Amino acid sequence: MTRRGRFWLTLLLAAGVLGGCGGSAGPTLPAPFPTASPATATATAAIEPAGGIVTFPVAAGYGGAFAYSANNAGSTARVTLVTTTDDIAELTTQSIPGTPLAAFEITLSQSVTFQDWRGLLTTITIPAGIATSGRTFDEYGYDLTANTADGFNPGTVNGQTISFSVSSGPVTLQNHTYLLVLTAFN
């Protein structure tokens, strides 16, 4: 084969190989979760017998709200609220599925029965740096005092706010420390 023939043959083979590299790309995966700086914030609030909302303090861009119904709380019922991104896995001996992003702790000063149960976290706000597209978010509940898992609740994403479904019926929370862990899945 002549030099010119080898050149054209090489060029055709290269074009065929390069042409085979085209086509559709696979699905685009969300970027990895950015690691939040370890942060913890604490607040206290009253539990009003008529019902209301208590807001978790913001830590590393994470915050939350607990909307609660009318209840039998006395005038001295208080709640301590903690938001943290520090050592989440060590907060409970239970297995935490997914990628833990933040934890929300609530401690009641006395046992309270709520007429309608809406869940310990009605909404969670996440930092702007967390991509929500293509991801699911759940909250996992634990009673740290009794060392028991209390189940999970899938979230509905709207921008940087994750909402959790509500249920009805009376629920009594003991004067325990409860933990809710926000986890995410790609």
N, C-alpha and C positions, 0 to 999 in steps of 0.2 A: 504494500500500500504506500502510496506517495505521502510525502509530508503534508501536503494540502488535504488529502483524504483523511489522514489521521486527525488533523485539526478539526475538520467538520464532524467526524465521528465523535470525537471528544466533546465538541460543543453540543451535539444532539443528545448524547448520554447525560451530560450535565444538565441540560434543559429538562430532560425527562425526570431526573432525580429531583431537581428543584421543583418541578411541577407537581410531583407527588407529595411534597411537603406542605402544600396548601390545603385548603379545606376548612371545615369549621373547627373552631377551638372548643375545648370542653367548657363546662359550666364555670363561671367565675365565682370563686369562693370569697367570702368576706375576709378582710384583713384580720390577722391575729388580734386578740384582745390586748389592748395596751395594759401594761401593769400599772395599777393605781399605786400612788405613793401611800405607804401605810399611814392611815389617819383614823382618828376616833373623835367623835363629838358626842356630848351628853347633854340632856335637857330634862327638866321635870315639868309636869303639868297636872292639873286637876282632872278627875273624871267627873263630869257633870251628870247628875241623875237624869236630866232631860235628854241627854245624848249630845253629840257634837263631833268635833274633829280635833285630834292632836297631831302635831307635825313633828316628825323625826328631824333632828338637827342634820345639817349637811356636812358630810365628810368626804373629801376627795371628789366632790361633784355629785355624790349620791345622796338622795333624800327620800322621804316617804311620808305618807299620810295614813292615819288610822281613823276612819269614819265609824262611829259607833252609835248604837241606838239607845233609847231610854233604858235605864237600868236601876238596880237597887243600891247604887253606891252611896255611902254616907258622905257627909260634908267634909270628911278628912281623907277621902280616897284620892291617892296620888299615884302617878305613874312615872317611872324613870325610863327614859328613852335613850338608846345608844345606837349610833350608826358607826360602823367600822369597816375598814378595808384591810385591817391588820390581823394576821393569824386566824383567818376564818376557819380553816380546817381544824384547828386546835380547839375551837369553841365547843365542839360536840364530838362525842365518840361515835356518832352515826356516820355512815358513808354519805358523802355529798356527790351526787351525779352531776355531770356537766362541768363547766368552768365556773367556780364560785367567784362572784364579782364584788359583792358587799353583803354585810350582815346587819340585821336590825334586831335589837334586843329590847324587850319591854318587860318591866318588872312592876307588878301591882303591889300596893301597900296593904291591900285587903282583898278578899275574894269578892267578885262582882258577877252578878247574873245580868246578862244583856237580853232584852226582850226579843230582838231580832239580831241574828248574827251576820255580819258583813265581812268578817275576816280581819286579821290583825294588820294587814297592809292592804289598803284599798288601791293605792297607787304608789309607784316608785318612779322617781326621776333619775335618769342616768346622765353622765357627762356627755357633752357634745362630741367628744372624741371616740365614743363607742358607736360603731356602725350597727344599725339595727336590721337593715335589709338582709333577707335570707337567713335570719336567725330566729330562734325561739327562746323565750325566757320563762322560767318557772320560779316559784318561791317554794321552799321546803321549810316546814315548821317543826320545831322541836320544843319540848318542855325540858329545859335544862335542869330544873329542880328534881323532876321525876326521872330524868334521863330516858325520855321516850320520844320517838318520832311521831309527829302529829299529821303526817301526810304532805301532799304537795298541791299546788294550785297553778295551772298554766296561765300565762299572761297574754294580754292582747296589746300589741305595740302600736303606738300612735306617736310618731316622731321620737322624742327622747323620753316619753312617758309610757310606762307599762301599767296597765290596769288589770285588776284581778276580779274574777267573777264573785258575786255575792250569793249567799244562801240565806235561808230564813229559819226561824225557830229559835227558841231561847238557848243560850250557851252560858255556862258558868266558867269563868276563869278564876283559878285559885290565886292566892298571893304567891305565885311562883315567878320564875324568870323564864320567859319564852323567847325563842330565837327564830328568826326567819332569815333564810339565806337565799339571796338572789343568784340564780345560776343561769348560764346561757349555753346554747348549743348551736353549732354551725349547721 
